[in-house]
Every structure is written in structure tokens, then in C-alpha cells.
Amino acid sequence: MGNRESLWTHACCLCFSLVLLPASKAGDQNQACHAGDLAALRKFAGGLEFPVHGWSANASSDCCGWDGVQCGSSSESGQRVIRLDLANRGLEGHVSDSLEALDKLEVLNLSNNSLKGVVPSGVFQFQHLKLLDFSKNEFTGEIPANSSLESIQVFNVSGNNFVGSHPTLPGSKNLLLFDISYNLFSGGINSSICNNFPAVQVLSFSMNSFSGELPLGFGYCSSLRELSLAINEISGYLPEDIFSLSSLSKLYLEENQLSGRLSDRISNLSNLVDLDLSFNKFIGNIPNVLGKMKKLECFSAQSNRFWGALPSFSSNLSEIRVVNIRNNSLSGVINLNFSAMDHLSSLDLASNSFQGFIPEDLSKCLELKTLNLANNFFRGEIPESFKNLVSLSYLSLSKNLLSNIAEALGVLQHCPNLTSLVLTNNFHGGEAIPIDGIQGFPQIEVLVIPYCGLSGSIPSWLKNCTKLKVLDLSWNDITGSIPLWLGDLNNLFYLDLSNNSITGEIPDSLSQMKGMQSNLHQPNSLNDFPFFIKKNSSVKGLQYNQISSFPPSLILSNNKLVGPIPKSLGNLSALHQLDLSFNRLNGSIPGELSDMSSLESLDLAHNNLTGTIPSSLTNLTFLSQFSVAFNNLVGSVPTGGQFSTFSATDFEGNSGLCFFRSCSSSEPTEPTGRKGKNKAVIIGMAIGIGLGTIFLLAVIYLFVLKTRSRTKEDRLKQVADSNEHLENAGSKLVILFQDKEKQNQLTISDILKSTGNFDQGKIIGCGGFGLVYRAILPDESQVAIKRLSGEYGQMEREFQAEVEALSRAQHRNLVLLQGYCKIGNDRLLIYSYMENGSLDYWLHERSDYGTSLNWSKRLKIAQGAARGLAYLHLSCQPHILHRDIKSSNILLDGNFEAHLADFGLARLILPYNTHVTTDLVGTLGYIPPEYGQTSVATYKGDVYSFGVVLLELLTGKRPIDMTKPKSGRDLISWVLQMRKERREYEVFDSFIYSKEHEDQMTKMLDIACFCLSESPKSRPSTQQLVTWLDDIGQDCYLMNTEQ
């Protein structure tokens, strides 16, 4: 859909010339605007959150001079407004019904703002309106079925949240552009469209939820130049009359469920320039008649079920620029005449079953920039003539049967613009990495050669690849040491040398790599062309040009490295992953690693490390994966921060490590000298007295009992003194917000007793904010007490006032904050007790792998959590932004009703003050992408995190699982990819999936994907979430009732 903008611009320019030419001549320029229009515009402005520039209350009463307003039609009462153009003004708020009074409008353009709510129905009845553009807003609701816009030429409501059936606009004989893409329209495509719009040139229905088969009737759109039906749920065969659209230049059908064979009649589309059939279910051979479409520039049929040989249709395709038929079942030898494709710039034949040699005449495509032949059965060597590919920038030949890596690198080094080279899983004849004859690749940014079994050392010619950013030589047989000059590659941000036989120490010079010290690491040349680096059992391999798959990383695991971990590695402050596991490293863990402030994964397992775990590592707030298992570490495991989320397996194999206690014994011991002296006295008395032995032993026995009793009393007194000290450190009474009567009775001493003085056995949860204890109060009621430790940067009065405000947030789907008290430096928050713990526990921690949570329970949990979040965002006063929505913050009561927790630890958002906060928190895997750039948290950020939770409920998987292969670690990317391939059913948790519930689960998946939209503006509101999820629940209720 790359040329879509140029066609839309052409149509708009045509319409503006028709609309504005007569307007410039009409009306009396000395006459003021109509009083009714003036009142309507002022009321419209009143519905906006911020005034339009120049529209203040003191603005002139002649609205014809206002910014964005044009008058042109006279009446006795003044000039009428014929044009309202407020595009790109940053408007927020609702559109007032007063707009319906502007019934002489010819142009109404409110595009690219943040307007929301339902559009007044009268707007769709304007008989003079020629251009209506509401695109890129947040409008909701349905467009009335009786809409009548007889003069309309451009109708664009794309990029909103409109629902229901699409508008048909009967009688719109002059309509040229009809764009309703990127909405929530559903149902079928109406067969009357082309009867109603006989002159239409652009029809776009893409990115909605249209379903069913395409109707006959498109043949009546004889002037149609662009038809887009992409990214819907349309099924069945293509209607035959589509092939009669001789003026059609762009046909976008990708990402539907269209099936059947591609008709030979497609050659009737002789003016077709772009044809995209990707991600459907087309079968059979690709028609040879495509060669008759001489104007064709882009042909994409990726991810279908085409089979057979690739037809030799290329002789007449002299204008072709892009060919993408990856991921089909095509086979045989490639017989295309590439010498006739003078303008070919991108060729993707990956993931088929092509055989034979790489076509040599590809070298005649001098404009070729991207070439992907990965995952086929090509054999032999890379043709020497490839050195003539002067424009080649991206080349992936992964997973073939190629040989002679020395020849391959020797040829490709002559491609002057080569930036990315991926050769994964080739050269399996015991070849060595070439040392001689290679000068280097001056423009290379991505060099990936894993899984090739290559021997030798890291080649010195790499030092000449000064622009290198990604280097992957893993899973080979490389020996020798890590060269010092690697640290001179200032752009390198991803280095993977794992699973080799590299020896020696980790050089300090690696800490000099500037690409790992700053976040400016994304290759400038990356585009949408995918190159897959590693193939495994997962759906997709790693893609170098998806930066989320390639965070700054240093991976040296599974080698034979020795010596200490360099302290200077702490300089790599932008590093996300450090993996030094399965080596022979010794010495202590440097505390300087805590300076790696972006670190998400640290794996030091299976080495010979000694000493303690530095407590400073608790400052790594983004650390989600950590392991020091099977070393020789001693001392206490640090507490606080992310360390409270790690499991015991992350520390196993270290007999000297201690958890939740001091490593020194707390039991009193008697000095050795006294023991020896008492023993000598007893023996002497036994010998001297003889018969008095029994009496003496009795005396000693009584003495010991008395001593132990006194010792126990001393300990209890010490605890009592400590408790008394703690009571004196703060108020003796606990502040209860809801039960004032109990507040006069409950003391801090009661809290200490109910938790066993914060006994380890009372711990029921832990998180980034502190430990949670279960407590039974004197009245036998159960509560959960969260113990916040440390300094908080607030005065006690401020903190207490904020907590009291939070306690007023009361909803059946929130964990109620019941009370608060302060003990020394510790602050305790008293919450309602949730019997069934967290959703995270039920999905990920239980041995039954979440089978106890059937589909109806999971749907109920989603609905409850959505209601709780909507209350925080919309109803609670003041409004509250959660900022850390995740499955471990959704607690379940005895009836599995969901309750949002920890919302009280987020900053309050005042509804009329600001909608953002710069104090970011969050958990890896749930953090919206925009937070990394804007550093502000928003309501739509909460919605994104909620979408991740929905994916957890549907899949049973964690958002990020570092134990999986790289391509499968990110749940969001995996689900979106599977959805793109129309394989949604494969993502659903097998324990709950059934045909009976598939429709409901698919609806929830759609909702989750809306929440995960890249653009915050495209995400739904929490109120929409509640409505949509409740609708699914109604379906579930009706189904259960019928059964």
C-alpha cells in the first residue's frame, strides 16, 4: 500500500479545485457571518478541551474571518459558512451537536486531531457537502444508515473507532474517494456500493473486521483505480467482475481468508501496478498470464498455498520492481529471465522448496537492493558475477546447502553498498573462516554467520568493518581468544559469540564499545524487508531489522573463558542482555555491573564465581531475568527491587547462599573455655565424692533448665522491648479509613503479633514495592499487609494524605486499601485479603499450568479487571493512573473475581490538570513502546499493559520468557505474527481451547491487539474495553443458558 498517499492526494486536489473555485467568487465580502453560524461555531468551540487559535471569547463576531473558516453563501441574515477546515490543529474533546446548524458547508475537514465521541448524525445529511474528512481521530459509534450526502466527492473517516455496518451513502453519484479504513466496521461488504458510487476512483475498506464473501457488483465501478480490502476477515473466492476493472491500478487483498485458485482473467487488469495477495489461502499454480500485465511493478503473494514451479512470466515484466512470494510451497528450478527485469529492486523467494543453483543472471539486475533466498534447497557456490550487484544492500541466504564460504565472502566484499549479510546454517563441510583474501566490508552493518560449524579464529579483517552493528558468529567451532580490537568497533551493539570453543579472558576493551554505551544503536539502513537469522522450532527466526528482537547484547555463553569478570563492563550502560553462563570464570561478581542501568537479563550461571552477590544489583530496575546458579557464592541473597521476583532456581547450586535470613547462626553458644572448665570440675567432683554423683547431676540439670528459661525470657523481653520501641517510633493506633470503630482498638502491637513480628512464614507475596504478609487481626478478620521499607522523599503528612485519598478508591474490582500505619522507617499498608492470590500464580506458577482456570473464569477475570481499571481512569476522584498493570497485580478472591492491586502506589492524576506523569514505573514485557521515547505515562499506556494481560489469559504464556529461543521470547511479537498469518487458533492455551469457545477467544484476541496498537491514539478507552468484554460475556452467558 506504499503508493496509496499519492493517489489520495491526486483525488483530493481534484476535489479541492472543484470545491474552492466557486467559493472564491460567491458571497458579499462586506457582509458579516450568519448569527446562527456564529452561535454554532462558538458552541462547537465550547466542546473542545483547548480553544482553537484565534477563536477566543473575545474574537470578532464576524466568524468569516476566523482561522479555518470560510464564508461564501449570502443570506438576508449574513454570510453562511461553507468551509470549516481545522485539520492538524491538535484538537481534543467532543463535536457539539451545534455543528448540524452549518447546513451550507461544502468542506468539513477535522482530520488528524484527537476528537472523540459520537459524531452528530445531522452532519451526515448535509446536502451541499463535497468533502468530509474525519480521518485520524478517535470518533466512536455508528454512522447512521440513512446518511445522505448527495454532493459528496471525498468521504474519509479512516483511522477512527466507528462500529457497525459500513455507510452506503445512496445517491452519491459524484463520489470520487471513499475511505473507511482503520476502523471497527463489521459485517459484509454491501453489494450496492458501486451502484451508489458509479464515478468512484478510490475504495478502501482495509483494517476493519469485515467478513463473509465479496459480493458481485464491483464491476459497476468502471472508473475505479484503487481497491483496498486488506486486513479483514473476508473469505471465499474473488468475484469474477473484479477482473473487469480495466482502470484498476492498485489491488490490495492481503491478510484475509480468500481461497481458491487465482483466475487467468486477472490478466484483464492490464493497468495494474500493485497487486498484493499476501496472507490468504490461495492455492494452485501462480498463473503464467501475469506476464501480460506489462505495467505491473509490485507483486506480493507471500504466505499462501501456491505450489508448483515458478512460471517464466518475466519476459514482459520490464517495469517490475518488487516480487515477494515467500512462504509458499513452490518448488523446482527458477527459470525467470532476470535480465529482462531492469528495475527489479527487491526479490523475496524465501521459505519455499526451490532447488538447483542460485540463478547467475540475477547479477544483471543492477538496481537490486534486497535479495532473500533463505530456507530453500539451493546448492553450490554464490555466483562470482554477484560482485556486479552494485546496489545490493540486503542479502539473506540462510538455511540452504551452499558451500565455500571463502568464495562467498570473497565475491560479496565487492558489493559496495552491502549493509546486511545473513548466511545462517550453510557451509557444513567442516570449512574454516577465511583469513586471507578478505579485505572487509566497508558498509556492512549486520553480519550473521551462525550454525555453520566453521573453525578457526575470529578473523582480523572484521576490524575493517567499522560500521558493524550486529555480529553473530554463534554455534560454530571458533577457537582462540577474543581479540582486543573488537572494542574498537564503536557502532557494535549486538555481539553473539556463544556456543564456540573460545578461550582466554574477557578483554577490558569490550567495555569501550560505544554502541553498548548509548541507545543510538539502530542501523540506519534497516527497512521492512525481513532477514531471518536463526531458524528453530519457533514460528519465525530472529529478524535483525526488528530492533525489539535485537536489544544491545553481549552474549559469550558456552565457551571456555577464564579469569574474572571485568569491572569495566559496567560502562556498557545501554546493554540489555549480558550472558556469560557456562564458562570457567572465577573471582567475584563486580558491583560495577549495577551501572548497566538498562540491563534486563544477566546470566552468570555455571561458572566458578566466588564471594557474595553485590547488593547494588538491586538498583537494576529493569532486570527481569537473573541467574547465578551453580557457582561458589556465599552470603545473603540481596532483597528488594527486582530480586524479590526471582525464583530459587536462579540461585541453586551455591551451598553458601542464604535466603530471607542472616547467614550467621542466631542460636547462642557457650564459650569453649567455660565448657572445658565445667567438665573438669564435674569429673573431679565425681571422683572425689563418688556417691554424690547422682545428686550433683541433678543439681546441674536443674541449673541448665533455669538458665535456658532465663535465656528464653531474655529473648522475649528483647522482642518486647523492640516492639515497644517500634510502637514509640510512630502512632500506637493504626489508621483505618473505613472502620472508625475498629480504629480505636487496633494497635501497632496487634499488627506485630498478627504477622509474628513479620515472620518469614507469614509472607504471601513479594514485589518491587515490598513484601506482603498475611495477618489475622484480633477480631479474626484476615488482611494483607504490605511492608514498604526505605525512604520515600515525602513528609509523613503528605504521604498520609495521599494514602487517605487512595483509600477513597472503592470498587468491587479493586483491592481495598483499609488502613495505614508507620513503624520506624517502615510504612505499612493494610489491604483486603484475597484468598486465591494473583493471576500470575494461577497462570504461570501452579503445577497444573493454569488448567484450573477454564475459559469462563478467564473471561470473568478480564471483565472484572477492565471494570476496575475503568473506575480508576474515569470515575474515581481524583482519577488514578495505575502505571503497572500486570498479571501479578490482579488478585483473585474466593469466587475468582478480579481485583486490581498496587494502584495506590502510582502517582495520582488530577482530571483537570495533567494527563501524564514523568515518574515512570512498570514491568518489562508490559511497558508500552512510547514510554521509551516520551518518558511520560498515560492512560493509553495502562490500556497497552492490559492488552498484554489479555494475551496471558488467552495463551497461558508470560510476556517475556528468556528461557525460550530468542524469536519466541516476546509474546506480543509472536502473537501478532501468528495473527498476521491467520493462525490465531495456534496461540490459544491448549488447556482451554475448544471450537465451542473459539469465536469468543478470537474476539478477546482482537480486543487485545487493539490495546497493543503501536499508536496510543489507536488504542481503545477503558470504557470501550468494558463494553467489548461484557459483550463477549453476554455471548458466553447465552451459550451456557442454551446448553
Sequence and secondary structure as in RCSB ss.txt:
>XXXX:A:sequence
MGNRESLWTHACCLCFSLVLLPASKAGDQNQACHAGDLAALRKFAGGLEFPVHGWSANASSDCCGWDGVQCGSSS
ESGQRVIRLDLANRGLEGHVSDSLEALDKLEVLNLSNNSLKGVVPSGVFQFQHLKLLDFSKNEFTGEIPANSSLE
SIQVFNVSGNNFVGSHPTLPGSKNLLLFDISYNLFSGGINSSICNNFPAVQVLSFSMNSFSGELPLGFGYCSSLR
ELSLAINEISGYLPEDIFSLSSLSKLYLEENQLSGRLSDRISNLSNLVDLDLSFNKFIGNIPNVLGKMKKLECFS
AQSNRFWGALPSFSSNLSEIRVVNIRNNSLSGVINLNFSAMDHLSSLDLASNSFQGFIPEDLSKCLELKTLNLAN
NFFRGEIPESFKNLVSLSYLSLSKNLLSNIAEALGVLQHCPNLTSLVLTNNFHGGEAIPIDGIQGFPQIEVLVIP
YCGLSGSIPSWLKNCTKLKVLDLSWNDITGSIPLWLGDLNNLFYLDLSNNSITGEIPDSLSQMKGMQSNLHQPNS
LNDFPFFIKKNSSVKGLQYNQISSFPPSLILSNNKLVGPIPKSLGNLSALHQLDLSFNRLNGSIPGELSDMSSLE
SLDLAHNNLTGTIPSSLTNLTFLSQFSVAFNNLVGSVPTGGQFSTFSATDFEGNSGLCFFRSCSSSEPTEPTGRK
GKNKAVIIGMAIGIGLGTIFLLAVIYLFVLKTRSRTKEDRLKQVADSNEHLENAGSKLVILFQDKEKQNQLTISD
ILKSTGNFDQGKIIGCGGFGLVYRAILPDESQVAIKRLSGEYGQMEREFQAEVEALSRAQHRNLVLLQGYCKIGN
DRLLIYSYMENGSLDYWLHERSDYGTSLNWSKRLKIAQGAARGLAYLHLSCQPHILHRDIKSSNILLDGNFEAHL
ADFGLARLILPYNTHVTTDLVGTLGYIPPEYGQTSVATYKGDVYSFGVVLLELLTGKRPIDMTKPKSGRDLISWV
LQMRKERREYEVFDSFIYSKEHEDQMTKMLDIACFCLSESPKSRPSTQQLVTWLDDIGQDCYLMNTEQ
>XXXX:A:secstr
 TTHHHHHHHHHHHHHHHHHHHHTT S TTS B HHHHHHHHHHHHTBSS  TT STTS S GGGSTTEEEEEEE
TTEEEEEEEE TTS  EEE  GGGGG TT SEEE  SSEEEEE  GGGGG SS  EEE  SSEEEEE  TT   T
T SEEE  SSEEEES    TT TT  EEE  SSEEEE   TTHHHH TT  EEE  SSEEEEE  S GGG TT  
EEE  SSEEEE   GGGGG TT  EEE  SSEEEEE  GGGGG TT  EEE  SSEEEE   GGGGG TT  EEE
  SSEEEEE    GGG TT  EEE  SSEEEE     GGG TT  EEE  SSEE SB  GGGGG TT  EEE  S
S  EE   GGGGG TT  EEE  SSEE  HHHHHHHHTT TT  EEE  S  TTT B   SS    TT  EEE  
SS  EE   GGGGG TT  EEE  SSEE SB  GGGGG TT  EEE  SS  EEE  GGGGG GGGTSS  S TT
  S   B    SSSS  BTT GGGS SEEE  SSEEEE   GGGGG TT  EEE  SSEEEE   GGGGG TT  
EEE  SSEEEE   GGGGG TT  EEE  SSEEEEE   SGGGGG  GGGTTT TEEE SS SS  S    HHHH
HHHHHHHHHHHHHHSTTHHHHHHHHHHHHHHHHHHHHHHHHHHHHHHHHHHHHHS SB EESS HHHHTT BHHH
HHHHTTTT GGGEEEEETTEEEEEEE TTS EEEEEEE S  SS HHHHHHHHHHHHT   TTB  EEEEEEETT
EEEEEEE  TT BHHIIIIISTTTTTTS HHHHHHHHHHHHHHHHIIIIISSS B      GGGEEE TT  EEE
 SGGGS B  TTT S BS     TTTS TTHHHH  B HHHHHHHHHHHHHHHHH   SB TTS GGGSBHHHHH
HHHHHTT GGGTS TTT  GGGHHHHHHHHHHHHHHT SSGGGS  HHHHHHHHHHHHHHHHHHHHH 
